[in-house]
């Protein structure tokens, strides 16, 4: 039941928050680049980021679902990870979900040409940086040397993984 509920939340609630919310915020400020209520050519570049971010989120979801066999029969409902993912998008960045979320927000800001959505992106960058540093300390404590090795090989954000 939990995977079905999680999938519903992921597909509906998160989609609304990441799609409808930027659109609503963009209505509060002028839409730069838009002509006669339609996005200009440069605004459409933002959709490339949106599509790539959505594809990355789907990749992460599929990878996570493929790892459910690794979980014990009963899992305590807490935020502690049960194992360290290092395959798929986690081989290119230690934080693919945050990269996707930031890419999605930046894509919408470009698409809508909205200072309001861009401001939200900047706030999200600050918050995510704070959260990531805290999460890394927790992962270091939980997975110790395995995480240190992963951290040495894979960049925090984007870049070429070291072999």
C-alpha positions in Angstrom: 0.0 0.0 0.0 2.8 2.4 0.9 4.4 2.3 -2.6 1.1 3.0 -4.2 0.4 6.0 -1.9 4.0 7.2 -2.4 3.6 7.0 -6.2 0.3 8.9 -6.0 1.9 11.6 -3.9 4.8 11.8 -6.2 2.7 12.0 -9.4 -0.1 14.3 -8.1 1.0 16.4 -5.2 4.6 17.0 -6.2 3.5 17.6 -9.8 1.0 20.2 -8.8 3.6 21.9 -6.5 6.3 21.9 -9.1 4.0 22.8 -12.1 1.0 24.8 -10.9 2.8 26.8 -8.2 5.4 28.4 -10.4 2.6 29.2 -12.9 0.6 30.9 -10.2 3.6 32.8 -8.9 4.4 34.0 -12.4 1.0 35.7 -12.6 2.0 38.0 -9.7 4.8 39.6 -11.7 5.3 40.6 -15.3 6.2 37.8 -17.7 9.3 39.1 -19.5 9.7 37.9 -23.1 6.0 37.0 -23.5 4.2 38.5 -26.4 0.4 38.5 -26.6 0.1 36.0 -23.7 2.5 33.5 -25.4 6.1 32.7 -24.5 8.8 34.1 -26.7 11.6 32.0 -28.2 14.0 32.5 -25.4 11.3 31.6 -22.8 10.9 28.2 -24.5 14.5 27.4 -23.6 13.2 27.0 -20.1 11.1 24.1 -21.2 14.3 22.2 -22.0 15.3 22.4 -18.4 11.8 21.4 -17.2 11.8 18.3 -19.4 15.3 17.3 -18.4 14.4 17.8 -14.7 11.3 15.7 -15.1 13.2 13.0 -16.8 15.7 13.0 -14.0 13.0 12.8 -11.4 11.4 9.8 -13.2 14.8 8.1 -13.5 15.3 8.6 -9.7 11.8 7.2 -9.0 12.4 4.1 -11.2 15.8 3.5 -9.6 14.3 3.8 -6.1 11.4 1.4 -6.9 13.9 -1.1 -8.4 15.7 -1.1 -5.0 12.7 -2.0 -2.9 13.7 -5.6 -2.7 16.7 -4.5 -0.7 14.4 -3.2 2.1 13.5 -5.3 5.1 9.9 -6.6 5.4 9.2 -3.9 8.0 10.7 -0.5 7.7 10.4 2.1 10.5 8.9 5.3 9.3 11.8 7.7 9.8 14.0 9.7 7.5 17.1 7.5 8.0 18.2 5.9 4.7 18.4 2.2 4.8 21.1 1.9 2.1 23.3 4.2 0.0 22.3 4.6 -3.6 25.2 5.2 -5.9 24.0 4.0 -9.3 22.1 5.7 -12.0 21.9 9.5 -11.5 23.7 9.1 -8.1 26.8 8.3 -10.1 26.9 11.8 -11.5 25.8 13.8 -8.5 25.3 13.0 -4.9 22.1 15.0 -4.9 20.2 14.3 -8.1 16.8 15.1 -6.6 17.9 18.5 -5.6 19.6 19.1 -9.0 16.3 18.1 -10.7 14.2 20.3 -8.4 16.5 23.3 -8.9 16.6 22.7 -12.6 12.8 22.5 -12.7 12.5 25.8 -10.8 15.0 27.6 -13.0 13.4 26.2 -16.1 10.0 27.6 -15.0 11.6 30.9 -14.2 13.1 31.1 -17.7 9.9 29.9 -19.3 7.7 32.4 -17.5 10.3 35.2 -17.6 9.2 35.8 -14.0 11.2 37.6 -11.4 8.9 36.0 -8.8 9.7 32.5 -9.8 13.4 33.4 -10.2 13.3 34.8 -6.6 11.8 31.4 -5.5 14.7 29.7 -7.3 17.3 31.7 -5.4 15.6 31.0 -2.0 15.4 27.3 -2.9 19.2 27.4 -3.7 20.0 28.8 -0.3 17.7 26.3 1.5 18.9 23.3 -0.4 22.6 24.2 0.3 21.8 24.3 4.0 19.8 21.0 3.9 22.5 19.2 1.9 25.3 20.1 4.3 23.2 18.7 7.2 22.2 15.6 5.2 25.9 14.9 4.4 26.9 15.0 8.1 24.1 12.5 8.8 25.2 10.2 5.9 28.8 10.4 7.1 27.8 9.3 10.6 25.6 6.5 9.3 27.6 5.0 6.4 31.1 6.3 7.5 33.9 5.1 5.1 31.5 3.9 2.4 30.0 7.4 2.2 33.5 9.1 2.4 34.6 7.0 -0.6 31.4 7.9 -2.5 31.8 11.5 -1.6 35.4 11.4 -2.9 34.3 10.0 -6.3 31.0 11.8 -7.0 30.6 15.6 -6.9 28.0 17.2 -4.7 26.2 18.9 -7.6 27.3 18.2 -11.1 30.5 17.3 -12.7 32.6 14.4 -13.9 32.8 11.5 -11.5 36.3 10.4 -10.5 37.2 6.8 -11.0 
